[in-house]
Every structure is written in structure tokens, then in C-alpha cells.
Amino acid sequence: MMLAKRLADHGFISNDDYEYPVRCLLGAPVEHLRCLNVEGEPGRRKTAFANALAQALDYAHVLYHEFDDRPELPAPVRMPLPPEDEENVGEAPVNELDRVMSETCALSEGERSILILDQLQLAPFRHHLRLADFIRSQQWSYGDMTLRANPQNLLLFLISEEPLYHSLQQMSFNIWVDSGTDGAVEITPAALGLAENAREMLEALKAIFAALDVTPTLAEYRRVVHDIHVNIHDLEHLRTSIYGWVEGVNRQQLMSRQIEAVLERQMPPISRYLGIDPGANDGIIVRELDDHDTPT
């Protein structure tokens, strides 16, 4: 299957085609661990992409660690003990980062593994330095232990709301994840499996989406068009379907008088497509605005 289809199967739908950048990431000769820097607008869409890509690439193991701003626990204070008690001294607790890095190294010894490190902007800078050293050397050290990752099996995904530390950037392939409104695709009746008489209806939808400053994916168009066929009976139904199916729609804008006027102008071609007289009482109802109307 195409990568876009595999990404969609795992919850990430986009108008952009990531086939080429992913091929560059996986095929480039590197002297360190292979690493992807997932960039994009603030929010969790980058995380959704990283998780979907990890699943789409069909690696045996996908591990995830998210940094937060909670203070780290201080290292335990070790008091001198009599020699006979030294063998009973336990190991220092392993923090979450060391634990996931240890598991990642161990799994990568025999099977393809992906580690997603999210919210790196919240990580103490010393961890940025440790990660840069890990990518270069393929070795992770903590306490008295040093673990080695298999560069043939391990792939790292890095996600940060701020620019990465320079050394991490230099060793990573950078990919921009769209906001859900980029990379417009051509929406035609044929693309949606519709007859040519649907063109006027699709142009009406395009005008509505342009006023809302969103660019729906082909899948989102299909969902709205399905509702036009079977569910939508009035302007409020259309507005509800648009908000329900199209990512990135600002609800306050959608409910504004300005957008309501756009919807009213575009309802007649939608009605004609359905074979309904726009002026008929049993057709799609368009509510007239007056000076006393306020958005709900």
C-alpha cells in the first residue's frame, strides 16, 4: 500500500505525501543512529504522525517516552556501611529515561525498534547532551552500566515544540508535519466517485472551506458529501457536519454571521445537486439573518 494509506490506517490523515522524505530517512548512509526530527506547528499532530509512521513501517517494537517539567528525584544519599552489609545495598532507582533507553537498546539487539522521544523542550539540557552522545556512539550509560544499541535495527523519532539542540539537529533528518490545512489536493467529482453533475456542489463546498481557511483532505470531503446525500436537510445540519468531520475548523468562526452568509449563498447549488428546489419549503431550509440574530 501507499504510505499515505498506511498512515491513514493508523490514524494520521494528510493531504501531503511523505513517501519521499521517509525514503530519504531510511536510505541515507549515516555513521550514527538513524534519527528523524519531526517538526510542525505546536500541538499533538506531530506525535500522531510519529506514532502512525512507526506503525506503518511495521517495526517489531515501538517505544514512547514523553518528557515533562516535573522535578527529577535527587540521587539517594549512600551512608557508609560495615563491610558485611555492603552486599545488601540495593541499586539506585532507575529514572524513566534510563529505563526506556535500556529497554530500547536491549530490544534493538535482535529486532527492529523505534523509540519516540516527545516534548524534548521540557527535558533538562543535560539529557540533550546525553542523547547527542548516544546517537553518535550508539552507547547509553548510567550508573555503572553501559548499553549498546544496534544501529541496523534502531530508529529514533525526536519531537520538540522548540528547535532542537544544534547537535541533535545536525544528526537528524528533518520532516515538517502539516497542520491539516496544507498540501491541497484536487477535489473533482471523479476523485470522489461522483458524476459530473456534482461539480457545482463541490465548488460550493470549496467556497465554504476557503471562507473557513481550511483545506480538507479527500477523506474529509467524502464524509461531508456522504452527509449531504443522506443526512443534511438544512443549513444547521451542514454546519454541524462540517464541524464534525473537518479538522481545524474554528467553531466560533463557523458560527459567525459572516460564515452563515457564506453558507446561505452556497446552499442553492447544493440543493440543486440533490434535485431540490432551493425555494421549496420541503427542501434545504436557509434561515434569513436579521439585526437581532446572534450566533449560538
N, C-alpha and C positions, 0 to 999 in steps of 0.2 A: 504494500500500500504506500501511497504518497505520505511523506512525513506530516503534511498538514492534516491528513485523515487520522493518522495515528495520534497526533497531538489532540485533535478534537475528541477522539475516543477516550482520552484521559483528562478531559475537562478544560482544554485550552483551545479556544476558537479565535482565529485571527484572519484578517484579510492578507496579511503578509506571508510570504513564502520563506521559510527558514531552512530550506533544503541546502542551499549553497553555503551559508555560514557554518552550518553543522558539519558539512563535508570538509570545509577548511579546518575546523577544530579537530576533527578526528584524523585527518590525513596529513597534517603538518608534521615535519620532522622536528622533534624537540629534544633537548638534553636534560629536561627536568620533568616533573609530573605534569601531565596534561591538565590544563586549567581553563575554565570558562568564567568570565566576568559578566554577569547578567545585569545590564543596565536598563533604565527606563524611568518613567515618571514615578513619583512617590506612590506607594501603595503595595498591595499584595499580588498584583498581576505578575510581577517578576517571579515571585515564589510559585505561583500557579504554573508559569512556563517551565521553571526549572524542574518541578515535580513531574509535569506531563512529559517533558523531554526525557527525563530519566526513565520513566516507564516506557516511553516509545522506543528508546534504544534497546530495551529488553536486557538490561544488565541483571545479573543474578541477585545483587544486593543494592538497595538504595537506603542510605543512612541520612539522617537530618539532624542538624544542631542549630538552635537559634540562640544568639547572644541576647542578653538583657542587661538592664542597668542596676540589677541587684548587686550589692557589695559582695565580693568573694569572701569566703570564710578564711580567717587567718590560719596559717600553718600551726599545727599543735606544738605546744612547748614541751620538749622532752626533758625530764628531770633525770639526773644520773641515778642509775640503779645498781644494786650489788651484782657482781658477775653472774651469780646463779639465777638471777631473774631476767637477764638480758634476752634469753631465748623466748621469753613470753611477751616481749614487746611487739605489738601489732604494727602493721604498716600504716603510714599516714593515709587518711581518706583521699580517694582519687576524685578530683573535680570532674564536672560533666564534660568539659572539653577533652581532658586527658582520656576519659573513659571512651568517648566516641572515636577519638583518634586511635586509641589502642585497638578497638574493635575493627575499625576500618583497615588498619594495617594487617591485622590477622586475617580478615576475610579476603583481602586483595592477594594474599599469598597464593590462593588457589582458584579464585573465581573473580569475574569482572564485577567491580564495585564502583558505585558513585556516592560521593559524600557531598551533601548540600550544606553549606555554611551560610546562614541567613542573618540579617541585621548586624553586619560586621561593624557598622558605625558605632555600635554600643560596646564593642569589645575593647578592653584596655589595649593600649598601643603595644605593650609587650607581646600580646598574642598575635598582632600583625607581624611583628618581627619573627616570632616562632613559626608562623605559617609560611612566611617567605623562606625561612631556612629549611623548613620541611619540604617545600616544593622544589628547592634547589638540590637538597641532599637525599630526599626520599626517606629521611630518618626523623622519627619523633621521639624526643627524650623527656622524661620526667622522673623525678626521684633518682633511683639507681638504675632505671630501665631505659633501654634504647630499642625502639621497634622500627622495623624497616617495611616500607610499602613497596609493592611490585608495580613499577611504572608501566608495565604492559597491561595491567588489569585495572588500575585506579584512575578515575576521572573526578576532578574537583569542580564544583559549581560554587562561585562566590557571589553573594548578593549584599549590597550595601545601599543605603539611602544617601550616602555621601561618596565622593570619589575615593577609590581605594588608595591605600598606601602605594607610593610610586613603584616600589619593587614588585608588589603583587600585580600591579597593572602590567608591568613590563613582561611578566611571565604568563600572562593570560591572553586568551582570545576574547575580545570584547564583542558583545552582541547587544543590540538595542531591541527591547521588547516594546511593541507598540502599545498605545494607550487604549486600543479598541476602536479608535476612530481614524487610524491611518491606513494607508495601503488600500485605497478604494478599488473594488473590483467592478467590472462592467455588469450591471444588472439588466438583463434582457428577458423577454418572455421565454426564449428558448432555454436560457440558463436556469429558469425556474420550472421548466416543463410546462409552460403555458402557451396558449395560442397567441397569434399576433394581435388579436383584439385586446390583449391585456396591457399593451404598451402604454396607452393613455393612463390607465390605473397606476402603473409603475412610475410614470412620470409624476403623477400626483404625490405618490409616496416619497419620491426623491425630493420634491419641493418641501414637503413637511420635514424630512430629515435634515435638509440643508438649513431650514429655519432653526432647527434644534441644534445645529452644529454637531451632528453625529453622522457616522458612516457605518451603517450596519453591515454585518457580514452576510454572506449569501444565506447561511443558515437562519439568521435572524429575519431576513426578508421572507424566507419560506414560512416561518412561524406567523408573521403578521399577515401574509397573504392567505394562509390557511384560515385564520380567524375572519378575514374579510369574506371568505367563501361560506363559512359555517356559523360564525358567532356574532359578527358585528352587525348591529341594527341601527345604531345612531352614533353621533359624534363622541359621546362619552365612552361608548364601547371601543371605538377606535383609539381614543386617548389611553384607555386602560390597557389595551393590547400593546400599544407602542411602549408604554412604561414597563409593562410586564415582560416583554421579550427583548428589548433593545438595550444593550449595555451602554452606560454613560449618559443616559437621558437625565437632565436636571428636572426634577419634579416641579419645583417652583416655576421654572420657565415653561414647562409643559402646561401648567395650569393658568398661565398668564393670559390676559386679554389679547396680547399680540399674537400668541400662538393659536389661540382659539379662532382668531380671524383668519389665520392661515389655514387651519383645519376646515373652516367653513368654505373657503374658496376652493379647496381641493376635494371636498366631498362629492360635488356633482359628477366628475369623471369616474369616481369610484362607484357611485350609484349607477351610472350608465353602463359600466362594465358588468354589473350584476343584473342588468336589464330592468332597473328600477327607475321610474320617472322621479327625478330629484324633487319635483314639486308635489308628488303624491303623498297623501297622509300615511299610506302604509309602507312608504319607502324609508330611507335613512333620514332621520329627523335631525335638522340643524337648528339649534336654538339661537334666536336673534339676541344680540347683546343690546343692552340699554345702559343708560348712565348709572343705574342703580345696581348693576351686576358687579359682583366681586368674585374673584376666583375662590373655589373651595378646595 
